[in-house]
Amino acid sequence: YPTQTWSKLTAVYVGRDLGTGIADQVQVTAYGQDNERDLHMGMAMALSPRARMAITSKNFTDVRTYGGRAEARKLATPDLLLTYGVDVIQERAEGTDNSSTVITGFGPNPITQLSDRPQLPESEFLTLGAFFQGEVQAGDRLSFVAGGRYQSAKAQTFATAGLEDQDPISITDGTFVAAVNSLVDLGGGATLIASVGRAFRSPNLIERFFDGPTPEGSGYQVRNPDLKAETSLNLDLGLRYARNRISLE
């Protein structure tokens, strides 16, 4: 198992009862975190009664992430609550790899292979998002929540020692997703719930740019800068029942 250290610092500002024309409540969050991972592995095996092979590897990865989110809420009318805001996340990854393979028993001198080629280039992942949502009370028993979000993602690599054969690349993608939810009060503690929405996920730095044996030794991963974003369509229909001593969904 790797030795891993993780630290995070978060600062939050919350403004309530502002009563301005654009916001009744505001929350601003900023954070920075650092994740360092150090993995050493060793393996030895017999190739013949006299020959042996010993493999050692050392992998160090440092991922630093900085992010922020600003969200505002406004009761536009007694039946309409608006929520909107923006967020940004920047992730920077770098690391080193060292491995050695020593074969003995095939001659007077051991056969040694050394490598310090990084499996992951120095790379950066930046996402920017903007979102807007409205909660509407359409009647005594019917309410809707509808919202949309635009997400832009940029992944890029930089010149990295040991990877001179790879040119730096930059990849940008983005999309718009939306969702609608409805709640119908059936009375007697029962509520009908329905929703439809799209989702979006951009590949991360490891999925795009890692190339080599996985640090845990479970396989070999080939870099794929051409990975496309994942999208999905989600449909939900359900029933909720809640009374004083029981809740079912």
CORBEL-V171432 format. One record per residue. N is the residue number from 1. RES is the residue in three letters. NEAR is the number of other C-alpha atoms within 8 Angstrom. D_CENTER is the distance of its C-alpha to the mean C-alpha in whole Angstrom. Layout:
N:RES:NEAR:D_CENTER
N:RES:NEAR:D_CENTER
This chain:
1:TYR:3:22
2:PRO:7:20
3:THR:7:21
4:GLN:8:18
5:THR:8:18
6:TRP:8:16
7:SER:7:17
8:LYS:8:16
9:LEU:7:18
10:THR:8:18
11:ALA:7:20
12:VAL:8:21
13:TYR:8:24
14:VAL:8:25
15:GLY:8:28
16:ARG:7:30
17:ASP:6:33
18:LEU:8:33
19:GLY:7:35
20:THR:6:34
21:GLY:4:35
22:ILE:5:31
23:ALA:12:29
24:ASP:13:31
25:GLN:13:28
26:VAL:13:25
27:GLN:11:22
28:VAL:11:20
29:THR:11:18
30:ALA:11:17
31:TYR:11:15
32:GLY:11:15
33:GLN:11:14
34:ASP:12:14
35:ASN:11:14
36:GLU:11:17
37:ARG:12:17
38:ASP:11:21
39:LEU:11:22
40:HIS:9:25
41:MET:7:27
42:GLY:8:30
43:MET:7:32
44:ALA:8:36
45:MET:7:38
46:ALA:9:42
47:LEU:8:42
48:SER:6:46
49:PRO:5:49
50:ARG:7:49
51:ALA:11:45
52:ARG:12:42
53:MET:12:38
54:ALA:11:36
55:ILE:11:33
56:THR:11:31
57:SER:11:27
58:LYS:11:25
59:ASN:13:21
60:PHE:11:20
61:THR:11:16
62:ASP:11:16
63:VAL:11:12
64:ARG:11:13
65:THR:11:11
66:TYR:11:13
67:GLY:11:12
68:GLY:11:14
69:ARG:11:15
70:ALA:11:19
71:GLU:11:20
72:ALA:12:24
73:ARG:12:26
74:LYS:11:29
75:LEU:11:32
76:ALA:8:33
77:THR:6:36
78:PRO:6:37
79:ASP:10:35
80:LEU:11:32
81:LEU:13:29
82:LEU:12:27
83:THR:11:23
84:TYR:11:22
85:GLY:11:19
86:VAL:11:17
87:ASP:11:14
88:VAL:11:12
89:ILE:12:10
90:GLN:11:11
91:GLU:11:10
92:ARG:11:13
93:ALA:13:13
94:GLU:11:17
95:GLY:12:19
96:THR:11:22
97:ASP:13:23
98:ASN:12:27
99:SER:11:29
100:SER:11:33
101:THR:12:35
102:VAL:11:38
103:ILE:12:41
104:THR:11:44
105:GLY:9:47
106:PHE:8:48
107:GLY:6:50
108:PRO:5:51
109:ASN:6:48
110:PRO:10:44
111:ILE:8:42
112:THR:8:39
113:GLN:7:36
114:LEU:8:34
115:SER:8:30
116:ASP:9:28
117:ARG:9:26
118:PRO:11:22
119:GLN:9:20
120:LEU:11:17
121:PRO:15:18
122:GLU:12:18
123:SER:13:15
124:GLU:12:13
125:PHE:14:10
126:LEU:11:11
127:THR:11:10
128:LEU:11:13
129:GLY:11:14
130:ALA:11:17
131:PHE:11:18
132:PHE:11:21
133:GLN:11:23
134:GLY:11:26
135:GLU:12:27
136:VAL:10:31
137:GLN:10:34
138:ALA:9:36
139:GLY:6:39
140:ASP:5:40
141:ARG:9:38
142:LEU:11:35
143:SER:12:32
144:PHE:12:29
145:VAL:11:25
146:ALA:11:24
147:GLY:11:21
148:GLY:11:20
149:ARG:11:17
150:TYR:11:16
151:GLN:11:13
152:SER:11:14
153:ALA:12:11
154:LYS:11:13
155:ALA:13:13
156:GLN:11:16
157:THR:11:18
158:PHE:10:21
159:ALA:11:24
160:THR:8:23
161:ALA:5:26
162:GLY:7:27
163:LEU:10:25
164:GLU:8:28
165:ASP:4:28
166:GLN:6:25
167:ASP:7:25
168:PRO:8:22
169:ILE:7:20
170:SER:8:18
171:ILE:8:17
172:THR:8:16
173:ASP:9:15
174:GLY:8:15
175:THR:8:16
176:PHE:8:18
177:VAL:11:17
178:ALA:11:20
179:ALA:11:21
180:VAL:11:24
181:ASN:11:25
182:SER:11:28
183:LEU:12:30
184:VAL:10:34
185:ASP:10:36
186:LEU:9:39
187:GLY:6:40
188:GLY:4:41
189:GLY:10:38
190:ALA:11:36
191:THR:12:33
192:LEU:12:32
193:ILE:13:29
194:ALA:11:27
195:SER:12:24
196:VAL:11:23
197:GLY:11:20
198:ARG:11:17
199:ALA:10:14
200:PHE:10:11
201:ARG:7:8
202:SER:9:8
203:PRO:10:8
204:ASN:8:7
205:LEU:12:10
206:ILE:7:11
207:GLU:9:11
208:ARG:12:13
209:PHE:11:15
210:PHE:13:16
211:ASP:10:19
212:GLY:8:21
213:PRO:9:22
214:THR:9:19
215:PRO:7:20
216:GLU:4:21
217:GLY:7:23
218:SER:7:22
219:GLY:6:22
220:TYR:9:22
221:GLN:9:19
222:VAL:7:20
223:ARG:9:18
224:ASN:8:17
225:PRO:7:17
226:ASP:5:18
227:LEU:7:15
228:LYS:6:15
229:ALA:9:12
230:GLU:8:13
231:THR:8:15
232:SER:7:16
233:LEU:8:19
234:ASN:9:19
235:LEU:8:23
236:ASP:8:24
237:LEU:8:28
238:GLY:8:29
239:LEU:9:31
240:ARG:12:31
241:TYR:11:34
242:ALA:10:35
243:ARG:7:38
244:ASN:4:39
245:ARG:5:38
246:ILE:7:36
247:SER:8:33
248:LEU:6:32
249:GLU:6:29
